[in-house]
Amino acid sequence: MTSFLQQVPVKPAYVATSQGQLRYWSGGNGAPLVVLPGLILGAGPRAQDCAVEFSDRTMVVFELPGIGGSEFAPARDLESAAAVIAEAWTALGLGDAPLLTYDLAAPLAIALCDRLQTKPAAVFAADLDLAKGWASARCHAPLLKPRPDGTHLTALWAHIRDRHILKADDPSQPARIGASLPADNVLDETVVAAAAAPERYEALWNACLAAMDDFDRAAQAVSLEDASMPAMIDKRLAELGVKAAPIAFTRSAVRPEAEGQIWCDYADTPSGRVHLRRAGDGPRPLLMFQSAPGSSAPLAEIIRGLSSGRAVVAPDFLGNGRSDKPSLAKTDIAALARNGLELADALGFDRFDLWGTHTGACVALELAVIAPERVGRVVLEAPPLLPPHFTSDILENYLPPLTPDRWGLHLQQAWNMRRDMFLFWPWYRQDRTAARSLGVPDAQFLHDWTVGLLSSGHTYDRSYRAAFEYDTQARLPKLTRPAMICAGPADMLVEGLKLAEEIAPKGTLVTALPATVWYPGQSEAAVRDTLLAYDRFLAGT
């Protein structure tokens, strides 16, 4: 065991299974230890804690199916969740690595052992008293289907927070003993991960809770040991004579075999670890840049729609989504564009096309200006071209701090900011003249966008602010690559096309398109025609 204060870096990655990708954190060196993080602390914070406690081991911490980056893996019952983890275990070559599980994931660990052909050399359960207490108190998860007012997020926050602060077997009383309460930002990271697919989190919690009724009998079958002090596991493994083989990770295990689907990945760049959504293959890749302040997730239909015959890669900006959050006071479009080049280098792309929307249009423009020799064709959807006084007003009012709150009050702030962005332009100017025509999106759509904003955390505003500070009007005339500048009729920045026609270099196509594909309420025909226009321009036909 190393010093308590010694920090060991842990990194997220994905592994493919036939049922969907699973995200995991790994770090450290030495004999392996696999961890199921439980259901009241996110896989990221749990991995960091375990990396400190077991820093002389190689840690693999699975994010449970239906949660966070594992949101698309099935979590409807214990068997389906165990099956997908078992497949990931095999793909990563974890062999007979010992297994440590936390709180309510203990029944899932038993189901996992049943599935594995090569059994873990030892199985330990920490915080088992919590799981047994919740089972005796029939502490079910609340209903977490997205609600139009966003209160399902408040219910989720209260559910997870209460599991930390209340007695497990008597939730009418605060617990006087136990682990330290999580900091607000740690609780926020946990809740945001659980909120990725909240109904799947709800189903997994309730399935694990129900399985506790038969837990003691099932635990005997796999020789599961109650590890009330996880720090003593090393000693116990030595007593058992466990010598699990080292882990040899397989990079090729990231991509699913099924064609035509979006898959997630990470890329290491000099500026930070970048989360990617990818699809397709082809000789000339397309880098696709998101709108701030969430992630590239809303671009899914465009990623999929343009991936026939080409590789599409859509990063989350550094500071946004699931990418690293550098500890910088601010960023600018030039830095984001340089990171785009770093990403291209990391992926081995010598030459590529660009597609960007809003903030992403600024990044694509800047990248094409600073590295025209690397760029083929460029689509700029609705680059901000606003009057200076309007930009100043936006910079002063559009981007309030979004800080994790002890009682989850920031969740309602995020929900209502996102909702009002569809109702007013700009969202903070709430009068009749600022009303938009998009209408109120359905609860699931708003939920996904709100979770995207929350996943960016307190750094959500940096790329957004950079876009409004960027001098698009000065940089656009310097563009030398073939470009299309466009916008759909409902886009709040569509008026910028008039100025774009005046200042864009000769030969640039400036045109209105039928849809903003990633907006709600766009007709199928308008989406189809817009995707076709993108595809034909990028193909040069």
N, C-alpha and C positions, 0 to 999 in steps of 0.2 A: 504494500500500500504506500502511495506517495503522499506528500504533504497535502493537507486539506486545501491550501490556497493555490496549489499548482493547477493551472488552467490547461486543458487539453482541447485543441480545436476539434469540433465535430462538424461534419458536412452532410447536407441532405443529398439524396440521389434517388433515382427510381429503378425499379426492377419490374420487368414485364411478366405478366402471367396470362393465361388464356382467358381470365375473367376481367382483366383490367390491370392497370399499373398499380404498384404499391410503392409508397415512398418510405425511405428509411434514413436514419442518421448513422454515421459511422465515424470512428475516431480511435486514437490510441494505438498501441503496439503491444503485442504479446498474445497469450492464449485467449481464445475468443470467449465472449459472453453475449448471448442474445437476450434482448429485453422486450417484453410487452409492457408498454408504459402505463397501462391502466386507463381509467376513464375520467379522472379529475385533474390530470396534469397532461398538457400537450406533449407530443413526442419530442419536439425541439427542446423545451425546458427539461424534460426528463433525461434526454440524452446528455445535456450539459451537466446535470447533477451526477449522472452515472459516470461520465467521463472523469469527473473530479474524484469520485469515490473509488472508481476502479481504473485508475489511469495507467496501471501496468497491464491492462488487458485491451484487446481489440473489441470495441463495443459495436454491436449492431442493434439499433433500436427501431423496431417497426412502428410506423404510424398505422393504427388499426384500420381495417377496412371500413369505408364510409366516412372517414375523418380526414380533414386537411387535404394533403396531396394524394391520399388514398381514397378520395371521395367517390370515384367511379367503380371501385371494387365492391362486390356485393357484401352487405352486412345485415341481411334480413333475418338471419338466425345464426346460431353458433356454428353449425356445420358448414354453411357457405363461407363464413368468415374464416374458419379454421382451414378450409380447403385452399383458399387463396393465399393465406400465409404459408401453408405447407409447400405450395408450388413455388412461392418466392424463396423459401428456405432452401429448396433443392436447387433452384436457379443460381443462387449465390454460393452454393457449395458449402453450406454451414455444417454439414455432417452431424457429428454427435456433440456439437457445442452445448455447454450447459445453458439452461434457460432460467431467467429470472422474470417473474411476472408481478405486477402491482395491482392492488385492490381488486376491482371487479373483473379484471381480465383473467383471474385465476381459472374459472371454468373454461374460458377460451383456450388457455394453455393446455388443459387436459384434453380438450377436443383436438387441439393441434398435435399433441403427442400421439393420439390415436391415428392421425393421418400420416405421420412421418414414417417412412420405411426405416430410416436410420434414426433411432431414438436419441434424444438428448442424454448426455452422460449423467446429468442431474437436473432436477426441476425444483425451483424455490419460489415461494410466494411471499411477497412482502405486503404489509398493510392488509393482511387477511382479516384482522379483527374489524376493519372498516367494512369490508364486503359482507361479513357475517352480520354485522350490526344493521347495515342497510337492508339486508334480506329479512331480518327479523322485524324490522319496522315497516316492511313493504314499501320501501322508498322508490317508487317508480319515477321514471323521467316524465316531465310534463309533455303535453301535446306541442309539437314543434313545427307543425305545418305552417309555412309563412302566412302571416295575417296582414291584411291591408294597412293596419296601423303600426306594424313592426314590433308589436309587443311580444311576439314569440322570442325575439332576441333578448328582451328583458327577462322572460321566463327562463331561458337557457342560462343566462348569467346568474340568476338567483339560484337555480338548481345546482350549478357547479360550485358557486361560492359557498352555499349552505353546506355542501358536503365537506368543506374544509373547516367551517367554523362551528357546526353543530355536532352534538353527540350522535354517533352513527345509529345507536339503538334507541335514542330518544331525541328526535329532532325538535323537541320543544325547548331544549337546553343547549347552551354553548358548551363546547368541549373544553375541559380545563387542561387536558394533556394531549400530546400528539406532536406531529411535525410543525415547524414554523409555518405560519400562514403565508400563502404566496403573495408576492408584491403585485400591485395593480397591473403592471405591464405583463407579468407572467400569467396572471389570470386572464388578461385580455388575449394573449397569444393562444391560450388554451381554448377560450370560448370561440375565437374566430376560426380556429381549426375545426371545432365541433360544429360550427355554423356552416361549414362548406356544403354539407348535405344534412341539415338538421334532423330530418326524419330518419335518416340512416343511423345517426347517433342515437336517437330515441329508441330505434328498434334494437340496436346492439346493447344498449344499457339494459333494456327490459329483458332481453334474451339472457344476458349474463345474470341478471338478478334472479330470474326464474330458475336458472340452473343451480343456484346456490342451495336450493332445497335438497338436492341429492349430492351436494359437494363432497362431504366427508367420505362417502363410499367411493365416489369416482376418484378422489385424490389418492386413496390407497392403491388403486390399480396402476397408477403411474409413479408411485413412491414420491409424491410431492411433499416437500418439507416446508413447514412454516418458518419463514425467515424474518422473525421480528426485528432482527438487527442485520440488515443487508451487508453492512461492513464486515460481518463475520463470515461471509460466503467463501472468501479465499481460504480461510482456515478450514472450513468444512469440506471444500473441494480437495484440499490436501489430505484430510482424513480419509476421504473416499478414494483417494488415489486417481483422481480424474486428470487426464492429460489429453485434452481435446486437441485435434490437429489445427494448425494455423489456417486462416481463411485466405483463399485466393479469389478476390472479387473478379467478376467477369463483366467487362464493359459492354459486350454485345448483348447482355441480358436486359438492356434498357428498353429497346424498341420492341413493341408487340409484333407478332407475326402477321396478324390480320391487316390487310391492305385497306386504304381508304379512310382511316380514322386518324384523329389528332392524337398525338402522344406527347408526353412532357419529358423534359430533359434539363440538365444544367450544363453550363459551360463556364470554365474558369478563365477570367480575363485579368490583366494586370490591375484593373480598377475594382474588381470584385466578382463574386459568383453570380451568374445571370441565369434566371429561370427562363425556359423556352417552351413554347408550344410549336410543334412541328407536324408537317404532313407532306407526303409526296416525295418524288424523286425526279431528277432531271438534270440536264447539263448546265443550265444557268439558274442558280438559286435566286429566290426572292426574299429579301429581308423586309419584314412588315412591322411598322412602328405604331404603337397604340396611341390613343388619346389618354391624357391624364384625367383623373388622378388614380385610377384603379390599376388593373392589370390588362394583359392582352386577351383575357378570356372573352370579352364581348365580341372579339373579332373572329370567333370560331367559324361562323358561316362564310366569311371571306377567306379565311385560311383554307377551309375545306374546298370552297368553290374555285380557288385558283391553284390548287395542288395537282391538277391533272397535267402531267408532263413536266412538272417543275417541283423542286424542293422549296417549301415555304417554311420560314423560320420567323416566329413572332416572339421577341423577348419582352419580358417585363423590364421597364427601365430600372436601373439601380435606384433604390429608394422606394420603389413601387412593387406591389404584388408580392410574389415569393422570391424576388431577387434580394441580394444583400442590401442592407441599409447602411451605407457608409456614414461615418460620424462627421459629416461636413455640415456647416451652417447653411449652405445653399449650393445649388449647382447652376449650370447654364447650358444652353443648347449646344454650344461648342463641345463641352465635356461629354454630353450625351452622344453627340455625333462621333467623337473620338472613341467612345466605348463601343459604338456600332462597328467601327473599323477593327477594334480589338476583338470583338466577337467574330467578325468575318475571318480574321486571322486564326482565331482559336478553332474555327470550324473548317479551316482550309479552303475558304472561298476566295479565289483570286479576283474574280469578277462576278458581279451580281446586279440584279435589278432592285429597285426600292419602291415600296408603297408605304405611305404614312398618312395619318389622319389627325387633324388639329395639332396637338403638341407633336405627334409623330410626323406630321407634314413638315414642321420646322426642323426636326432632326434629319429627316430624309433630305431636305433642301440643303442643310449645312453640310451633310456628309458628301452630297454630290458636288458641292462647291469646293470643299477642301481635298477631295480625292476623286476628281472626274475620271482618272485613268482606271479606276476600279469599278466604275458604275456604268451600267447599260442604259436602261430606260427607267423613268421616274414617274410615279403617280403621286400627286400631292392633293389630298382631299381636304378642302376647307382650311388652308393655312390662315392663321389669324392676320387679318389686314384691317385693323380697327383705328378709328380716329384717336389721336394722342390723349385727349381729355377722357375718353371712354376707357382707354387702357389704364390710365392713372386711377380712375374710380374702381376698376376691377382689382387692381393690385392692392388697393386699400381695404376692400370689403369682401372679396370673393373667397378668401382663403383663411378662415379663422383657425386657430389651433384646435387640434383634435387629440385630446390627451385621455388615456385610460382613466376612468373614474371608479372609485371604490364601489359605487352602487350601480355601475353600468350606465350612467346617464349619458355617456358619450355615444352609446349605441343609438339612442333616439335622436341625438344630434346628427349622426351620420345618416340615419334613415331619412330624416326630414330634409336635410341638405340635398340628398340624392333625389327625393321626391319633388322638391321644389325646383330642381334643375330642369325637370320636364314641364313645369308649369309656368316658369318665368325666365326671362332673359334680361339681365343676369338674375340669378336665383334670389339674391338678397333684395332686389328692387320689387317689392311686392305691392304693385298697384296695377290697375286695369290696363294701362298702356304697355306693361311689360309681359302680358299674358302670351303664352305660346299655344300652338295648335296641336301639340303632340298628345295631350290628354294624360290621364293617370295610368301608368303601366300596371299590369296585374302584379299581384303580391310576389309571385315567384321571380318575375323579372326584376322588380325592385330589390328583392332579397339578394339576388346574385350581384347586382351592381353595388349594393351597400357592403356586402362582404368583400368585394374587390377593393372598395375604398378603405375598409377597416384593415384589410391585409397590408395596406401600405403604411398603416400606423401613423406615428407623429411626423413622418417624413413625406406624407402624401402630397404636400403642397409644393415641394421643391421643383419637380419637373413642370408642374402647372405654372408656377410663378416664372420659371425660365421661359416658357412659351410666350407669356405676356410681356416679358422683358426683351425678347428677341426682336431685332429690327428686321422683320420679314421684308419690309418695303425696300430696305437697302440691300439685302442679300439676294433677293429674287432676280434682279437683272444680271447677277454674276453667274447664273446657272448656264451651263454649256451643254448639258446632256438633253436628249429628247425627253420632253416632259408633257404630262397632262395635268392641268389644274382643274379641279372639278368640285361639285358639291350637290347634294340632293336638295329638293325644294324645302324640306322641313329643317334643314341645318341652320342653326343660329348664326353661322358665319357665312351663309350663302351670299350675302351682300358684298363680300370681299371679292367676288368674281369680277365685278365691274372694274375695280382698281387693278386686279391681276391682268386684265386684258390690256390695260394701259402700260404697265411696267414690265410685263414678262418678256423675255427675249423673243426675237422673231422666230417663228416656227413652233412656238409652244402652243399646244392645244388647250384652250380655255373653254370649258363647256359645262353646262348644267347636266346633271344625270337624274334618272327617275327616282333614285332612292338613296338614303343613307342606310346601308345594309344593316349596320349594328344598332340602329334606332328601333324602338318598338313601333308596331303598327304599320310597318311597310308592307305593301301588297306583294304577293308572290311574283307577279309579272314584273313589277318595278325592280325587285331584287334580282330576278333572273336577267333582266336587260342591263342592269348596272354591272353585274358580275361579268356579263359578256363584253361590255365596253372596256372594263379593266383588262380582261384577258386578251382582247384583240389589240389593245394598245401595247401591252407588255410584249406580245408576240411580234409586234411590228407589222400587223396585217390590216 
